Amino acid sequence: MASRPTPALPSDTELIQAQAELWRHSLLYLKQMTFKCAIELGIPTAIHNLGGTASLPELSVALSLPPAKQPYLTRLMRQLASSGVFTVVDGGDAMSGTYGLTPLSSILIDGVRIDGDAHQEAIVLALSSKYYVEAAMGLTDWFRKDHATPIPSPFEDVHGAVPFEESMERLDPESAKLFNQALAAHDHMGIGVLLRQCGQVFSGLRSLTDCCGGDGTTARSIAKAFPHVKCTVLDLPQVINNAPPSDGSVTYVAGDMFHSIPPSQAVMLKVVLHFWSDENCVKILSQCKKAIPSRADGGKVIIIDVVIGSSTSGPILETQLLLDMIMLVNFQGRQRDENDWSHIFKKAGFSEYKIVKKLGARCVFEVVLHFWSDENCVKILAQRKKAIPARADGGKVIIIDVVIGSRSSTSGPILEAQLLMDMLMLVNFRSRQRDENDWSDIFKKAGFSEYKIVSNWELDVSSRSIHKVVC
């Protein structure tokens, strides 16, 4: 039997650092629990009610704590300030200073809406509840079990219930209510930022369906910011039945996105797909594809979700990976990196996407259909013609695409590749590759009177050409 390799011995400095890291990792549960304690005691709200800053004696009185507990409150606040929940003001120290709110604690003030969002305390209380914690504690046993498919989540394995489903209502109605409040807070977080930072995503729309839109908060915000957009909220009947009375700005539809989605120019999936497996995401996106018009008519799917690795920032990347662990432990879904997203878009029949904006741990995608018929190509080019100035002012459309039999590819492997790419379009899409006469005909139908093939771009055995088209 081969002897086991001897591990490289760490230096004294590395050993000391490793010990500190071991303690930190082993004690991180206390970071969550002190955060939960701050919310349950009402510390953010108390500091807010005291004018935005509070000394330890003032805070102790405001919280109605026994005087003997003030030294312990001092230590709790020191930890919370160290982790960024609160800040020490006026140059004091964490043991005797005055404390103020940070952006984090400001979104935890009871009864105060920040940028239209209700306070987020339900998220903290749900994720630190005994059900979520016990599910995580069962992770080792879950890995070792040889489950029959479909494999349950550790949460379901431990509790025999699934968050947000009737089984959770039967297990613990109060906790189920808290979980739903947390989900609503999570869904509504950052709507104002989204509309300010990504207004161009919505401004040109005529209609939009918000899948799993819940009580319609997001859709109403979009309708208020862009009154010309007809907004529809799709959700399950039990959700729609509990939605607030419509003010006329939003239409509510009870249904199932796996079966049908109301037709609209755009379909939005805001923090939805991470709850689902890749297979189910493809099914959902396939229904989205049926609901939207062609790209030429502005059809698109808007996705707001986590993209792992979208930020190289340590805290944001760590948050994204922890959000993936939440999916692993409690649900059947996952968080995805850009390659994962690209894969499911392609499987659902979408061949192009764009990350419009990175918003913290989340990204905003636009996903569109590609590979067009001649008729749709004419529509697309006609729209582009409207968008550019006159030829005298430099207006032009630049097209990079295959031209069958283009100048440098009248025979051999490049022509063969072009013809095979046309077969790919025939077999898999409602489209085609085109020769120069085909392109000329499309340009004329779209209202362009002149074009020029500027360059042939050869890549491996394929050949594409760059057109310049002018009015």
C-alpha positions as CSV (number, residue, x, y, z in Angstrom):
1,M,0.0,0.0,0.0
2,A,1.4,3.4,-1.0
3,S,2.2,5.6,1.9
4,R,0.1,8.7,2.4
5,P,1.7,11.9,1.3
6,T,3.0,14.2,4.0
7,P,1.3,17.6,3.9
8,A,3.5,20.7,3.6
9,L,3.9,22.2,7.0
10,P,2.7,25.7,7.3
11,S,5.0,28.4,8.6
12,D,4.4,29.9,12.0
13,T,2.7,33.0,10.4
14,E,0.5,30.8,8.3
15,L,-0.4,28.6,11.2
16,I,-1.4,31.6,13.3
17,Q,-3.5,32.9,10.4
18,A,-5.1,29.5,9.9
19,Q,-6.1,29.3,13.6
20,A,-7.7,32.7,13.3
21,E,-9.6,31.6,10.1
22,L,-10.7,28.4,11.8
23,W,-12.2,30.4,14.7
24,R,-13.8,32.9,12.3
25,H,-15.5,30.2,10.2
26,S,-16.6,28.3,13.3
27,L,-18.1,31.4,14.9
28,L,-19.8,32.9,11.8
29,Y,-23.2,31.7,13.0
30,L,-22.9,34.3,15.8
31,K,-22.7,37.0,13.1
32,Q,-26.1,35.9,11.9
33,M,-27.6,35.6,15.4
34,T,-26.3,39.0,16.6
35,F,-27.8,40.5,13.5
36,K,-31.1,38.8,14.2
37,C,-30.9,39.9,17.8
38,A,-30.5,43.6,16.7
39,I,-33.7,43.3,14.7
40,E,-35.7,41.5,17.3
41,L,-34.7,44.1,19.9
42,G,-35.6,46.9,17.5
43,I,-32.2,48.6,17.6
44,P,-32.4,50.2,14.0
45,T,-35.8,51.6,14.8
46,A,-34.8,52.9,18.2
47,I,-31.7,54.7,16.8
48,H,-34.0,56.2,14.1
49,N,-36.6,57.4,16.6
50,L,-33.8,59.0,18.7
51,G,-32.9,61.2,15.7
52,G,-30.5,58.9,13.8
53,T,-27.8,58.6,16.5
54,A,-27.9,57.2,20.1
55,S,-25.5,56.7,23.0
56,L,-25.5,53.4,24.8
57,P,-27.4,54.7,27.8
58,E,-30.0,56.3,25.5
59,L,-30.3,53.1,23.5
60,S,-30.6,50.9,26.6
61,V,-33.5,53.1,27.9
62,A,-35.2,53.2,24.5
63,L,-35.1,49.4,24.2
64,S,-36.5,49.1,27.8
65,L,-33.5,46.8,28.8
66,P,-32.7,46.1,32.5
67,P,-29.9,48.4,33.6
68,A,-27.7,45.4,34.4
69,K,-27.7,44.5,30.7
70,Q,-26.0,47.7,29.4
71,P,-22.5,46.3,29.6
72,Y,-23.7,43.4,27.4
73,L,-25.4,45.7,25.0
74,T,-22.0,47.5,24.7
75,R,-20.4,44.3,23.5
76,L,-23.2,43.5,21.2
77,M,-23.0,47.0,19.6
78,R,-19.3,46.7,19.2
79,Q,-19.7,43.5,17.2
80,L,-22.5,44.9,15.1
81,A,-20.5,48.1,14.3
82,S,-17.5,46.0,13.3
83,S,-19.6,44.1,10.8
84,G,-21.1,47.2,9.3
85,V,-24.6,47.1,10.7
86,F,-24.1,50.3,12.6
87,T,-21.4,53.0,12.7
88,V,-19.7,54.8,15.6
89,V,-20.0,58.5,15.2
90,D,-18.2,61.6,16.5
91,G,-14.9,59.8,16.6
92,G,-15.8,57.7,19.6
93,D,-14.8,54.2,20.2
94,A,-17.1,51.1,19.9
95,M,-17.2,50.6,23.7
96,S,-18.5,54.0,24.8
97,G,-19.3,56.0,21.7
98,T,-22.5,57.1,20.0
99,Y,-24.0,54.9,17.3
100,G,-25.6,55.8,14.0
101,L,-27.3,54.0,11.1
102,T,-25.6,52.6,8.0
103,P,-27.3,51.9,4.7
104,L,-27.7,48.4,5.9
105,S,-29.5,49.2,9.1
106,S,-31.5,52.0,7.4
107,I,-33.5,49.4,5.4
108,L,-34.4,47.6,8.7
109,I,-36.3,50.5,10.3
110,D,-39.9,49.4,11.2
111,G,-42.5,51.4,9.3
112,V,-40.1,53.4,7.1
113,R,-40.1,52.9,3.4
114,I,-36.7,53.5,1.7
115,D,-37.0,54.3,-2.0
116,G,-40.5,52.8,-2.0
117,D,-39.4,49.6,-0.4
118,A,-40.8,48.3,2.9
119,H,-38.2,47.4,5.5
120,Q,-36.4,44.1,5.0
121,E,-36.5,42.6,8.5
122,A,-38.6,39.6,7.3
123,I,-35.7,38.4,5.2
124,V,-33.4,38.3,8.2
125,L,-35.9,36.7,10.5
126,A,-36.9,34.0,7.9
127,L,-33.4,33.0,7.0
128,S,-32.3,32.8,10.6
129,S,-35.4,30.9,11.7
130,K,-35.1,27.4,13.2
131,Y,-36.4,25.8,9.9
132,Y,-33.7,27.3,7.7
133,V,-31.0,26.7,10.3
134,E,-32.0,23.1,11.0
135,A,-32.1,22.4,7.3
136,A,-28.5,23.6,7.0
137,M,-27.5,21.5,10.0
138,G,-28.9,18.5,8.1
139,L,-26.6,19.0,5.1
140,T,-24.1,16.4,6.0
141,D,-26.7,13.6,6.4
142,W,-28.4,14.7,3.2
143,F,-25.2,14.3,1.2
144,R,-24.7,10.8,2.6
145,K,-28.2,9.6,1.9
146,D,-28.9,7.7,-1.3
147,H,-32.1,9.4,-2.2
148,A,-34.5,8.2,-4.9
149,T,-35.2,10.8,-7.6
150,P,-36.5,13.4,-7.5
151,I,-34.0,14.2,-4.8
152,P,-35.5,16.4,-2.1
153,S,-33.8,19.5,-0.8
154,P,-32.2,19.2,2.7
155,F,-35.1,21.4,3.9
156,E,-37.7,19.0,2.7
157,D,-35.6,16.0,3.9
158,V,-35.4,17.4,7.4
159,H,-38.9,19.0,7.8
160,G,-41.1,17.1,5.3
161,A,-42.2,20.4,3.9
162,V,-41.3,22.9,1.2
163,P,-41.1,26.7,1.7
164,F,-43.9,28.7,0.0
165,E,-46.0,25.6,-0.5
166,E,-49.1,24.2,1.3
167,S,-46.9,21.7,3.2
168,M,-45.2,24.6,5.0
169,E,-48.6,26.1,5.8
170,R,-49.7,22.8,7.4
171,L,-46.4,22.5,9.3
172,D,-46.3,26.0,10.8
173,P,-48.7,28.6,9.6
174,E,-47.0,31.5,11.4
175,S,-43.6,30.6,9.9
176,A,-45.1,30.1,6.5
177,K,-46.6,33.7,6.8
178,L,-43.1,35.0,7.7
179,F,-41.5,33.2,4.8
180,N,-44.0,34.7,2.4
181,Q,-43.4,38.2,3.8
182,A,-39.6,37.6,3.3
183,L,-40.2,36.6,-0.3
184,A,-42.3,39.7,-1.0
185,A,-39.6,41.9,0.6
186,H,-36.9,40.2,-1.4
187,D,-38.9,40.6,-4.7
188,H,-39.7,44.3,-4.1
189,M,-36.2,45.2,-3.0
190,G,-34.6,47.8,-5.4
191,I,-37.5,48.5,-7.7
192,G,-36.7,52.3,-7.6
193,V,-33.1,51.6,-8.4
194,L,-34.0,49.3,-11.2
195,L,-36.3,51.9,-12.9
196,R,-33.7,54.7,-12.5
197,Q,-30.7,52.6,-13.7
198,C,-32.5,50.5,-16.4
199,G,-35.3,52.8,-17.6
200,Q,-34.3,52.1,-21.2
201,V,-35.3,48.5,-20.8
202,F,-39.0,49.5,-20.2
203,S,-39.3,52.9,-21.9
204,G,-39.9,51.6,-25.5
205,L,-42.4,48.9,-24.5
206,R,-46.1,48.9,-25.3
207,S,-47.0,45.9,-23.0
208,L,-45.3,43.8,-20.4
209,T,-46.2,40.6,-18.4
210,D,-44.7,40.2,-15.0
211,C,-44.4,36.5,-14.4
212,C,-44.8,35.5,-10.7
213,G,-45.5,39.2,-10.1
214,G,-47.1,38.6,-6.7
215,D,-49.2,41.5,-5.4
216,G,-48.3,43.6,-8.4
217,T,-45.9,46.0,-6.6
218,T,-43.3,45.9,-9.3
219,A,-45.8,46.1,-12.2
220,R,-47.5,49.1,-10.6
221,S,-44.1,50.9,-10.2
222,I,-43.4,50.3,-13.9
223,A,-46.8,51.5,-14.9
224,K,-46.4,54.6,-12.8
225,A,-43.0,55.4,-14.3
226,F,-44.0,54.5,-17.8
227,P,-47.8,55.1,-18.2
228,H,-47.8,54.0,-21.8
229,V,-46.8,50.4,-20.9
230,K,-49.8,48.1,-20.4
231,C,-48.8,45.9,-17.4
232,T,-50.1,42.4,-16.7
233,V,-49.3,40.4,-13.5
234,L,-49.4,36.6,-13.9
235,D,-49.3,34.4,-10.8
236,L,-51.0,31.4,-9.3
237,P,-54.7,31.7,-8.4
238,Q,-54.1,31.7,-4.6
239,V,-51.7,34.6,-5.0
240,I,-53.9,36.6,-7.4
241,N,-56.9,36.1,-5.1
242,N,-55.0,37.8,-2.3
243,A,-53.7,40.7,-4.4
244,P,-54.9,44.2,-3.5
245,P,-57.8,45.7,-5.5
246,S,-56.6,46.9,-8.9
247,D,-56.3,50.7,-9.4
248,G,-56.6,50.2,-13.1
249,S,-52.9,50.5,-13.9
250,V,-52.3,46.7,-13.8
251,T,-54.3,43.7,-15.0
252,Y,-54.1,40.5,-12.9
253,V,-54.3,37.1,-14.5
254,A,-54.5,33.8,-12.5
255,G,-52.5,31.1,-14.2
256,D,-49.4,29.0,-14.4
257,M,-46.3,30.1,-16.3
258,F,-45.4,26.5,-17.1
259,H,-48.6,26.2,-19.2
260,S,-49.3,29.7,-20.7
261,I,-48.2,33.3,-20.4
262,P,-50.4,36.2,-21.5
263,P,-49.1,37.6,-24.8
264,S,-47.2,40.9,-24.5
265,Q,-44.2,42.7,-26.1
266,A,-42.0,41.7,-23.2
267,V,-42.1,39.2,-20.4
268,M,-40.3,39.9,-17.1
269,L,-38.9,37.3,-14.8
270,K,-37.7,39.1,-11.7
271,V,-35.8,36.9,-9.2
272,V,-37.8,33.9,-10.4
273,L,-35.6,31.5,-12.3
274,H,-33.2,30.8,-9.5
275,F,-35.9,28.8,-7.7
276,W,-36.1,26.3,-10.6
277,S,-33.9,23.6,-12.1
278,D,-32.3,24.1,-15.5
279,E,-35.0,21.8,-17.1
280,N,-37.8,23.8,-15.6
281,C,-36.1,27.1,-16.6
282,V,-36.1,26.0,-20.2
283,K,-39.8,25.1,-19.9
284,I,-40.6,28.6,-18.5
285,L,-38.5,30.4,-21.1
286,S,-40.1,28.3,-23.9
287,Q,-43.5,29.7,-22.7
288,C,-42.0,33.2,-22.7
289,K,-40.9,32.7,-26.3
290,K,-44.5,31.8,-27.3
291,A,-45.8,34.9,-25.6
292,I,-43.6,37.6,-27.2
293,P,-43.5,38.8,-30.8
294,S,-40.5,38.7,-33.1
295,R,-37.4,40.8,-32.3
296,A,-38.4,43.0,-35.2
297,D,-41.5,44.0,-33.3
298,G,-39.6,44.5,-30.1
299,G,-40.2,41.2,-28.4
300,K,-37.9,40.3,-25.5
301,V,-37.7,38.6,-22.2
302,I,-36.4,40.7,-19.2
303,I,-34.6,38.7,-16.5
304,I,-33.4,40.1,-13.2
305,D,-31.4,37.6,-11.3
306,V,-28.1,36.7,-9.8
307,V,-25.1,36.0,-12.1
308,I,-22.4,34.4,-10.1
309,G,-19.1,36.1,-10.8
310,S,-20.6,39.2,-12.3
311,S,-18.6,41.1,-9.7
312,T,-15.0,40.4,-8.6
313,S,-15.8,42.2,-5.4
314,G,-15.2,39.9,-2.5
315,P,-18.4,40.7,-0.5
316,I,-20.7,40.5,-3.5
317,L,-19.2,37.3,-4.9
318,E,-19.4,35.8,-1.4
319,T,-23.1,36.9,-1.2
320,Q,-23.8,35.3,-4.6
321,L,-22.2,32.0,-3.5
322,L,-24.1,32.0,-0.2
323,L,-27.3,32.7,-2.2
324,D,-26.5,29.5,-4.2
325,M,-26.2,27.6,-0.9
326,I,-29.6,28.9,0.1
327,M,-31.0,27.3,-3.1
328,L,-29.1,24.1,-2.5
329,V,-30.3,23.7,1.1
330,N,-33.9,24.9,0.8
331,F,-35.1,24.6,-2.8
332,Q,-34.7,22.7,-6.1
333,G,-33.1,25.7,-7.9
334,R,-29.6,27.2,-8.1
335,Q,-27.8,30.5,-8.8
336,R,-26.0,30.5,-12.1
337,D,-22.9,32.0,-13.7
338,E,-23.1,33.6,-17.2
339,N,-22.2,30.3,-18.9
340,D,-25.1,28.6,-17.1
341,W,-27.5,31.3,-18.2
342,S,-26.3,31.2,-21.8
343,H,-26.8,27.4,-21.9
344,I,-30.5,27.6,-20.8
345,F,-31.2,30.5,-23.1
346,K,-30.0,28.5,-26.1
347,K,-31.9,25.4,-25.0
348,A,-35.1,27.4,-24.9
349,G,-34.5,28.7,-28.4
350,F,-33.0,32.1,-27.7
351,S,-29.7,32.8,-29.3
352,E,-28.8,36.2,-28.1
353,Y,-28.8,37.9,-24.7
354,K,-27.3,41.1,-23.2
355,I,-26.5,41.9,-19.6
356,V,-27.9,45.4,-19.5
357,K,-26.8,46.4,-16.0
358,K,-25.1,44.9,-12.9
359,L,-27.0,45.8,-9.8
360,G,-25.1,44.5,-6.8
361,A,-25.4,40.8,-6.6
362,R,-28.0,40.8,-9.5
363,C,-27.9,41.5,-13.2
364,V,-30.6,42.7,-15.6
365,F,-30.7,40.6,-18.9
366,E,-32.5,41.2,-22.2
367,V,-33.0,38.0,-24.1
368,V,-34.2,38.1,-27.7
369,L,-35.0,35.7,-30.6
370,H,-32.6,35.7,-33.5
371,F,-32.3,34.2,-37.0
372,W,-34.9,35.9,-39.0
373,S,-37.0,35.3,-42.1
374,D,-36.7,37.7,-45.0
375,E,-39.9,39.4,-43.9
376,N,-38.6,40.0,-40.4
377,C,-35.2,41.2,-41.7
378,V,-37.0,43.8,-43.7
379,K,-38.9,44.9,-40.6
380,I,-35.7,45.1,-38.6
381,L,-33.9,47.1,-41.2
382,A,-36.9,49.5,-41.6
383,Q,-36.7,50.2,-37.9
384,R,-33.0,50.8,-38.1
385,K,-33.6,53.2,-41.1
386,K,-35.8,55.3,-38.8
387,A,-33.1,55.4,-36.2
388,I,-30.3,56.9,-38.3
389,P,-29.8,60.3,-39.9
390,A,-29.6,61.0,-43.6
391,R,-26.7,59.8,-45.7
392,A,-25.4,63.3,-45.9
393,D,-25.1,63.4,-42.1
394,G,-23.3,60.1,-42.0
395,G,-26.2,57.8,-41.4
396,K,-25.6,54.1,-42.1
397,V,-26.4,50.5,-40.9
398,I,-23.5,48.2,-40.4
399,I,-24.2,44.4,-40.9
400,I,-21.9,41.6,-40.1
401,D,-23.2,38.3,-41.4
402,V,-22.7,35.4,-43.8
403,V,-22.8,36.0,-47.6
404,I,-23.0,32.7,-49.5
405,G,-20.4,32.7,-52.3
406,S,-18.8,36.0,-51.1
407,R,-15.8,37.1,-53.1
408,S,-13.1,35.1,-51.3
409,S,-15.2,32.0,-50.9
410,T,-16.5,30.8,-54.3
411,S,-15.2,27.3,-53.6
412,G,-13.6,25.0,-51.1
413,P,-14.1,24.7,-47.3
414,I,-15.4,28.3,-46.8
415,L,-18.2,27.9,-49.3
416,E,-19.0,24.4,-47.8
417,A,-19.1,25.9,-44.4
418,Q,-21.5,28.7,-45.6
419,L,-23.8,26.1,-47.2
420,L,-23.8,23.9,-44.1
421,M,-24.7,27.0,-42.0
422,D,-27.7,27.4,-44.3
423,M,-28.6,23.8,-43.6
424,L,-28.3,24.6,-39.9
425,M,-30.8,27.5,-40.3
426,L,-33.2,25.2,-42.3
427,V,-33.1,22.4,-39.8
428,N,-33.3,24.4,-36.6
429,F,-34.7,27.8,-37.3
430,R,-37.1,29.6,-39.5
431,S,-34.4,31.4,-41.3
432,R,-31.6,31.1,-43.9
433,Q,-28.2,32.2,-44.9
434,R,-28.2,34.5,-48.0
435,D,-26.2,35.3,-51.1
436,E,-25.5,38.8,-52.3
437,N,-28.6,38.9,-54.4
438,D,-30.7,37.9,-51.4
439,W,-29.2,40.6,-49.3
440,S,-29.7,43.2,-52.1
441,D,-33.4,42.4,-52.3
442,I,-33.9,42.7,-48.6
443,F,-32.1,46.1,-48.5
444,K,-34.3,47.5,-51.3
445,K,-37.5,46.3,-49.7
446,A,-36.5,48.0,-46.5
447,G,-36.0,51.3,-48.3
448,F,-32.2,51.3,-48.8
449,S,-31.0,52.2,-52.3
450,E,-27.3,51.4,-51.9
451,Y,-25.0,49.0,-50.1
452,K,-21.3,48.1,-50.2
453,I,-19.5,45.0,-49.0
454,V,-16.7,46.7,-47.1
455,S,-14.7,43.6,-46.1
456,N,-14.8,39.8,-46.0
457,W,-14.0,38.5,-42.5
458,E,-12.6,35.0,-42.5
459,L,-12.7,33.1,-39.3
460,D,-11.5,29.5,-39.3
461,V,-13.5,27.9,-42.2
462,S,-16.4,30.3,-42.1
463,S,-16.7,33.5,-44.0
464,R,-18.7,36.6,-43.0
465,S,-18.9,39.9,-44.7
466,I,-19.3,43.4,-43.4
467,H,-21.9,45.5,-45.2
468,K,-22.4,49.2,-45.1
469,V,-26.0,50.1,-46.0
470,V,-27.0,53.7,-46.7
471,C,-30.3,55.5,-47.4
